[in-house]
Every structure is written in C-alpha cells, then in structure tokens.
C-alpha cells in the first residue's frame, strides 16, 4: 500500500521535556502538547470524571414518544437522565440516590442497562465533549491506562465508556440479587472522598504511578479526586475549583457546552432546507436544455450545496483540495457522523461523482429524488448477498469515468470516533482499478447531530488525503491494509493539517 506524501500512520511525538503551546494556541492544544511530551506507558493513568468533564450538563429533553406510553419506563428514564450532569452538592447527590433506590427497586438489571444504552443513542451522545474524546485518544496513543470515574451508576456511565473505548470504569454500584436491583447501594457510594479512594485502590491494584498521572474534573466535590494525581487539570471548573486551580497553578480547560436548539438554529435549518430545494431546482433548470442527465446532476449538486451552505451559515475549510480533482475517477471514502456530510462532500468534490447509500434513503421525500438523479446506488445492508450484487454496477460506473463516494463505516457514528470499516469500497476500487482517496470530516457532527435534522451555525473542516493505490492488494487478505487506512483517518483527526484553505463558499 502506498501513501504518496501522506506521512507515517503514527506521526512522531514531540521530544522529552515540557512543551509549551505556541503563542495563540488554545488550552486544548496545550493539554495535548503536555500529554505528548509527558511520561508514557500503562503505569501512567488518565482519570476522567464523568458529568461536566466528559458529558456536558443538559436539561433532559421532552419525554420520548416510545417511553411516554410506558409510565414505568418513563420514571426510569427520568431518573437516569436527570442526574447525568452530576450532583453539585451532597444534598443533591443524596436526593439522586434516594430516587434511584426507590425507583429502581425490583427492576431487572438488564432493563436498566438496556434503557441506559437506548437513552445514550437517543440523546446523551450529543452532549459528549469532542474535546474530551480527543484527550482520551491522546492518552490512549501514549499507552496510558484510561479510567472513567463517576458517582453515578454503571447504567448511566457504561454506554459513554463503550463509545469512547474506555475499558476501565469506576462508579457507584447498586445491589443486585438474582438479576434484580434490591433498592440499596452495594458498598460505599463514589461521592467526594469515596471517588478518590476508589481511584487509589484501582491504582494500587495495577501498580499505577499516580504521581505521574492525569486527573480531569470540574466541581468542588471532586477536589479530593483532583488532588489524587500529580497532574490535575480543571475542566469547566466551578468557582471553588477555579480558586484551587489558581492557587496551585493547575491547568484549566474550557470545553464548549452542547446546547439544545434555539430559535436561530431552527431559522437556519429552514434557510438550509429552502436553499437545498431552491438550489437543486435551479441547478437542474440551468442545464435542462442540454437534456444530459450528468450535466443536470452536476449542476444540481453545485447549486444545492452552495445554496444550503449560504442558507445555513455553515462554512467549509478544506486541506488537500488538489486531491479532489486528480486522479479521477476514484473511490472517495469518508467518516460519517452527520446528515450534513452529503452537503459538505458536494461542496468539496464539486462535480463528477455519485454515491452509495442505504436503501432507506431512497424513500426520503427530499433526498431520495435528488440522489436518484445523481445515480446513487441504494443497497440493503440487512441482506449481504443482495448488497454485494447491488455494488457490482458501481464498478462499471467507475470504469465509465464517474467517481464514487462511500462511507465505509456503513452508518453514522455518534461521536468523532471512526468505527470499523466494511470492505465493499475497497473491493470496488480494486476491481475498477481506481485509487482510494480518504476524506476526513471534522465538526459535521456539531453542525447537525446524528439523530437531529436541526442545523447549527459553525465551521466544518475537511482534509482530503493523498490517493492510496490498492492495485497490489490481495482481495482475500485486506483486513490489515483496511485497518491502516482507518487508522490514518483517525490520526488525521488528532493531527489536523494546517492551515486549511477557506472554501470559496465563504467569499
């Protein structure tokens, strides 16, 4: 596998010693520099508090329609969601525990675990701090033992740990007998000193050097936790922690809170939708006289993307734009986190491409007709045999000179994490004799959350990486090479190329 001008899959880290951020650098950049220049290996821990540090505090959304029809599930959901941000006082925490013990008594443990996972998929994922995701990845790259700790329960914390790839979780344990919650706490709740003590026990059992370890936390209740390690970092600190951080010269990080949509967001969404429809119709009409489908499709893509970006107030910055035009045709693969990705790709790739999408999109009253016009191939992901058969014509599409865009993850991710890749895109490229060109998208999940149609104002960064020649790949043994491509894209998210060019749409 070749990566012309792409560099190593694992870029070199800074040398030993204390690395200070360059003038004008953000606090997250300084934190990353400290991790990269600090001690490495599993004897160093990175301890992340949960509420306010990894997950932003938020008001629970309106009750989900499915749960509203089930009073018992509604009560359970309320008790799980209302405490996500973390208690700020002992009284608040005691009220949470009392509600949990009363509401959860007699409930099968698997019911709470499944409901916690469902709530994470529906709403909690949108409130994870991308900055925390980046720090977790940096500590992981440094070989550190990453630990998520919370005064809450596993039913609230475990789905977040799973999504972030954190193997070690410490939290308050509820008593379970024969698979059913008893309504009591098992052992000592992980509140204040209890949380710090649990981390000390964890470190002692694994020979972790806490003096060289990091702790990230936000509230006064977590001061004992912050004092456990030699490298405490205050994240979105409350006033008491600000005073402590100032006195002891602790680093302070400020993560942008994830908020629910506001009036301006709904107006932007309306503007984006109007721009999409209006731009698409104008683009088709502009080339209708040619009676050539490809020209109409290309014109539609250009005008629809332009109008949507203008209507939504979203800007796109691109690095590596030169790789979008040559070589062509190519198989462009991208990390998929948002419904807005297709607009971003249309702006970046401009013309001369089509795509592959799940069959459900064909029934969308807006996107379905537009995607059919640009000759998108729809596949049934539940039927592997049918999906492979549907992809066969895509090879001929490439041989005919038209590039193809595919999301190898197969579905949108909940966070910036890039999930495992399916092999279809790589088989298509190999059969058609076309290169793979990775397109890494950053921040699209902030513009439009995974399960939301609301568009927020912001900037989407795109890095188009150099083409990858797959002509020498063995079609029966691609796993290692495909994983290398996924790692390359994930490392690009952590080591973003600078400076990106500004999209012409901004001018």
Beta strands, then each sheet from edge to edge (+ up, - down):
strand 1: 2-3
strand 2: 45-49
strand 3: 145-153
strand 4: 168-172
strand 5: 174-177
strand 6: 180-185
strand 7: 214-217
strand 8: 231-235
strand 9: 251-253
strand 10: 314-319
strand 11: 330-334
strand 12: 353-358
strand 13: 377-379
strand 14: 403-406
strand 15: 435-442
strand 16: 458-464
strand 17: 468-469
strand 18: 501-502
sheet 1: 1+ 17-
sheet 2: 4+ 3+ 2+ 7+ 8+ 9+
sheet 3: 5+ 6-
sheet 4: 13+ 12+ 14+ 11+ 15+ 16- 10- 18+
end
